[in-house]
Amino acid sequence: MRRYLSEIVISLILVAAGLAVYGQVLSHDFLNLDDDVYITENPYVSQGWHAEGFTRAFTSDLHGHWHPLTWLSHMTDAQLFGLNPGGHHLTSLVFHLASTLLLFFLLRRITGAVYRSAAVAALFAFHPLHAETVAWAADRKDILAGFFTLLTLRAYVAYTADRTLTRYVLALVCFSLALLSKSIAATVPALLLLLDYWPLGRTHWMLAETGGSGDQSGPRDEASLRHLLWEKAGFAVPVILTAIVTISAMEGRQVEDRPLSQWWAADALVNYVTYIRRTLWPTDLTVLYPYFIHVPLWKIVGAGMILLAISIAAILWARRRPYLIVGWLWYLVMLLPVIGVIRAGPHKIADRYTYLPLIGLFIAGVWGVSELAGRRRYRRHGLAVIGAAVIIAVMVGAWHQTRYWKDSESLFSHAVSIYPQSWLAHNNLGDALAEMGDYEGAVRSFRKANRANPRYARTHYNLGNALARA
């Protein structure tokens, strides 16, 4: 009873803290970056529920992405709240808090560690890198994909405890819903294999020191690698079907030319390390990071050495500290679809891409620090104090970062203050200023956008309109 009481208290604290940090989004406005395309100026969404909207959700794409469940969630918000942005932000906040609780109870279930699981959930909930996903209405796809991915993991854990067809199908349904939210969920089968290794301990080469599967009773469910791979074969079916439907939905659409970068491997190496650096020291975060074509050689070599060193260490400690290799591979695998191998717009990195991948780093970090503290009471107490200070610090950072998402003027003013060469940020700031009636300010912003990127036709058009109005 005492254990359940502590879990209830932790859950209430996580929710209350989440409302304190992100409750401000309820008074935030829509933004002039994708919110119009996804919600306000999308006639199939803004009208709420209607037959043509449901049809479009499954037969059309937005910005090259096919995510019907995300589309339907926006339609539902429009049906319930109209175009009141507070209602749309409320839905995103509710799903984010639900995902936080799901992560906490999932880790608690499979590891038996209450406070370490709570620490990982808190870092997931409040890290400043995740403010973008929570505060940006158009990023509902990451919110939903995260929620249903964690639900898939929980359903899979239930299946490993009692391997029935019903539980397996339930895990497949949750996985399918994650795919219908965003295609990044295609990496989930790899996560299931990682959980098989640790903490579920289902692989026959796992020894006792790696830890069991939480509070599961009975003998450990050991299996060969071949069996575990065949077990995941069913999860390949939704991935294949989603890929086929996505291609069909985009048939006939003129797709922007997005060639494979000549230095794609270098981009990937640097991006992986950049996300780690921003995780450890989340400063100068913004909505748009410019796309730099030329990456210095020293950055490429340095990033490669860092990643290689971490990988070797994780492999060497895999048997005694399996959480390191699991957390590290979780991070690498989940970021792979968005690591910058293929250019997907005027940027190659974004804070929102870290929403699920950072869970791996949080697991490795929290479990590793906890083990370093050992069993000595003074070390454990010191660790608790330091952990509380870190969580408070990330909460303050997330609250501060969320403020920038209040409206377009605030968001893009912050963006150009960090990256003055970001032509898209200058353009959107100009749009926001023009909407406010500040045409002289809009003209200055559009001219800066033109100087940064003279080949972007939209800024010339916007500059002409602003000059005419001024």
DRENROPA-286862 format. One line per 10 residues: number of its first residue (from 1); their letters; for each residue x, y, z of C-alpha. Coordinates in steps of 0.2 Angstrom, whole numbers. Example, Ala and Ser with C-alpha at 12.3 -4.5 7.8 and 13.67 -1.06 7.14 Angstrom:
residues 2
1) as) 62,-22,39  68,-5,36
end
This chain:
residues 470
1) mrrylseivi) 0,0,0  14,12,4  22,9,-13  6,13,-22  4,29,-11  21,35,-17  17,32,-35  1,41,-33  10,56,-25  23,56,-38
11) slilvaagla) 10,56,-52  1,71,-44  17,80,-42  21,77,-61  4,83,-66  4,98,-55  22,103,-61  17,101,-79  2,112,-77  13,125,-68
21) vygqvlshdf) 26,125,-82  15,123,-97  -1,130,-92  4,146,-100  0,139,-117  -18,140,-114  -17,159,-117  -5,157,-132  -10,161,-150  -9,151,-166
31) lnldddvyit) 8,154,-175  11,159,-193  22,143,-195  12,128,-201  -3,132,-189  -11,140,-203  -8,125,-215  -13,112,-202  -27,121,-193  -33,139,-196
41) enpyvsqgwh) -33,140,-215  -36,121,-219  -55,121,-223  -55,102,-220  -49,104,-202  -56,121,-197  -74,116,-200  -73,102,-187  -81,85,-191  -88,82,-208
51) aegftrafts) -87,68,-221  -75,76,-233  -63,80,-219  -63,62,-214  -60,57,-232  -46,69,-234  -37,64,-218  -34,47,-225  -31,51,-244  -21,67,-243
61) dlhghwhplt) -4,73,-236  1,89,-227  19,95,-231  23,78,-238  18,69,-222  3,56,-221  -3,56,-203  -22,54,-203  -24,52,-184  -15,69,-182
71) wlshmtdaql) -27,77,-195  -42,69,-186  -36,76,-169  -35,93,-176  -53,91,-183  -59,86,-166  -51,101,-158  -60,112,-171  -76,103,-167  -75,106,-149
81) fglnpgghhl) -66,123,-148  -68,131,-165  -53,141,-169  -49,146,-151  -31,142,-149  -32,139,-130  -42,123,-133  -30,116,-146  -15,119,-134  -25,111,-120
91) tslvfhlast) -27,95,-130  -8,94,-133  -4,98,-115  -16,84,-109  -7,71,-121  10,77,-115  5,74,-97  -3,58,-101  14,52,-110  24,58,-94
101) lllffllrri) 13,47,-83  14,32,-95  33,33,-96  34,34,-77  22,18,-74  31,9,-89  48,11,-81  42,7,-64  33,-9,-70  49,-16,-79
111) tgavyrsaav) 63,-10,-68  55,-9,-50  64,7,-47  51,21,-42  62,36,-40  73,33,-55  58,30,-65  51,47,-59  67,56,-63  67,50,-81
121) aalfafhplh) 48,55,-82  52,72,-75  66,75,-87  55,70,-101  41,81,-96  51,97,-92  67,97,-103  67,114,-112  70,104,-129  52,98,-127
131) aetvawaadr) 44,115,-125  42,116,-144  32,100,-145  20,105,-131  18,124,-136  17,122,-154  -1,117,-160  5,111,-177  17,98,-169  3,88,-163
141) kdilagfftl) 10,74,-173  25,72,-161  13,73,-146  2,59,-153  16,48,-159  24,49,-142  9,45,-133  4,29,-143  23,24,-144  23,23,-125
151) ltlrayvayt) 6,14,-125  14,2,-137  28,-2,-126  17,-4,-111  5,-16,-121  21,-26,-126  27,-27,-108  10,-34,-104  11,-47,-118  28,-53,-112
161) adrtltryvl) 21,-57,-95  6,-67,-103  9,-71,-121  -8,-72,-128  -14,-67,-145  -26,-53,-138  -11,-44,-129  -1,-46,-145  -14,-38,-156  -17,-24,-143
171) alvcfslall) 1,-20,-145  0,-20,-164  -16,-9,-163  -6,4,-152  8,3,-164  -3,6,-179  -10,22,-170  7,28,-167  11,26,-186  -5,35,-191
181) sksiaatvpa) 1,50,-180  19,51,-187  30,39,-197  44,41,-184  36,27,-175  42,15,-187  58,13,-176  47,6,-162  51,-13,-166  69,-9,-162
191) llllldywpl) 64,-2,-145  55,-18,-141  71,-28,-145  80,-16,-133  68,-19,-119  69,-38,-122  88,-36,-118  85,-24,-103  76,-23,-92  65,-38,-97
201) grthwmlaet) 79,-50,-98  71,-61,-111  87,-65,-121  95,-81,-116  113,-73,-115  107,-62,-101  114,-66,-84  107,-62,-67  117,-46,-64  108,-37,-78
211) ggsgdqsgpr) 92,-36,-67  75,-43,-69  59,-36,-76  53,-26,-62  40,-34,-51  35,-48,-63  34,-65,-55  39,-82,-61  54,-87,-71  61,-75,-83
221) deaslrhllw) 54,-77,-101  70,-81,-110  71,-83,-129  83,-85,-143  87,-70,-154  79,-78,-169  63,-81,-159  63,-62,-153  65,-56,-171  51,-67,-178
231) ekagfavpvi) 40,-60,-164  43,-43,-170  39,-48,-188  21,-44,-185  25,-26,-182  33,-24,-199  16,-26,-207  9,-9,-201  25,-1,-207  23,-8,-224
241) ltaivtisam) 5,-4,-225  8,13,-219  22,16,-232  11,10,-246  -4,21,-241  8,36,-239  14,34,-257  -3,32,-264  -9,47,-254  5,58,-262
251) egrqvedrpl) 3,51,-279  2,65,-292  9,78,-279  23,88,-285  36,84,-271  50,96,-268  67,90,-273  76,85,-257  92,76,-263  103,66,-252
261) sqwwaadalv) 116,77,-245  134,74,-251  140,75,-234  125,66,-226  136,55,-215  145,70,-208  129,79,-205  122,64,-195  138,63,-184  137,82,-180
271) nyvtyirrtl) 119,82,-177  119,68,-165  132,77,-154  123,93,-156  108,86,-149  118,78,-134  126,95,-131  109,104,-131  102,91,-119  116,94,-107
281) wptdltvlyp) 116,113,-109  100,119,-117  104,136,-121  100,147,-137  85,136,-141  74,142,-155  61,137,-168  72,138,-183  91,133,-184  98,138,-201
291) yfihvplwki) 105,125,-213  123,126,-214  130,117,-230  148,118,-225  153,109,-209  171,111,-203  181,96,-204  186,97,-185  168,96,-180  165,81,-191
301) vgagmillai) 181,72,-184  177,77,-166  159,71,-167  164,55,-174  177,52,-160  164,56,-147  151,45,-154  163,31,-156  170,33,-138  152,32,-131
311) siaailwarr) 148,17,-141  163,7,-136  160,11,-118  142,6,-119  147,-10,-127  161,-14,-115  149,-11,-100  134,-20,-109  133,-35,-97  136,-26,-81
321) rpylivgwlw) 127,-10,-85  115,-15,-99  105,1,-96  119,11,-105  119,1,-121  100,1,-121  98,20,-118  112,24,-130  104,13,-144  87,20,-140
331) ylvmllpvig) 94,37,-144  103,33,-160  89,22,-167  75,34,-163  84,49,-171  89,40,-186  74,45,-197  76,64,-193  95,65,-191  98,74,-207
341) viragphkia) 102,61,-219  89,68,-231  86,87,-231  68,90,-226  67,109,-227  77,124,-223  83,116,-207  92,99,-203  89,99,-184  74,104,-173
351) drytylplig) 70,103,-155  54,93,-158  64,79,-166  71,75,-148  54,71,-140  56,52,-139  74,49,-143  80,59,-127  71,46,-116  86,34,-120
361) lfiagvwgvs) 99,47,-114  88,50,-98  87,32,-94  106,29,-96  110,45,-87  98,42,-72  103,24,-69  121,27,-72  122,42,-59  111,31,-47
371) elagrrryrr) 124,17,-48  138,29,-45  130,35,-29  131,17,-22  121,12,-6  129,24,6  116,35,14  125,51,13  128,48,-6  110,44,-9
381) hglavigaav) 104,60,0  117,70,-9  111,63,-26  93,66,-21  97,85,-18  107,86,-34  93,77,-44  80,89,-37  90,104,-41  92,98,-59
391) iiavmvgawh) 74,95,-61  70,112,-55  82,119,-67  75,111,-82  57,116,-76  63,134,-75  71,132,-93  55,124,-100  44,138,-93  56,151,-100
401) qtrywkdses) 57,143,-117  38,141,-118  35,160,-116  43,163,-133  29,153,-141  16,165,-135  13,172,-153  23,174,-169  31,191,-165  38,184,-149
411) lfshavsiyp) 44,168,-157  53,175,-172  60,190,-163  68,177,-152  74,167,-167  82,181,-176  91,187,-160  100,170,-159  102,167,-178  102,184,-187
421) qswlahnnlg) 105,175,-204  89,165,-203  80,171,-218  64,161,-214  63,168,-196  65,186,-203  51,183,-216  39,176,-203  43,190,-191  39,202,-205
431) dalaemgdye) 22,193,-208  19,195,-189  23,213,-189  13,217,-204  -2,208,-196  0,219,-181  0,235,-193  19,238,-190  23,240,-209  39,249,-206
441) gavrsfrkan) 45,235,-195  39,222,-208  49,231,-222  65,230,-212  62,211,-208  58,207,-226  73,216,-232  84,206,-220  76,190,-226  80,195,-244
451) ranpryarth) 98,199,-240  100,182,-231  92,173,-245  89,183,-261  82,167,-270  67,165,-259  53,173,-270  40,174,-255  50,187,-246  51,198,-262
461) ynlgnalara) 32,197,-263  30,201,-245  41,216,-246  31,223,-260  15,221,-250  23,229,-235  29,244,-245  13,246,-253  4,246,-236  17,257,-228
end
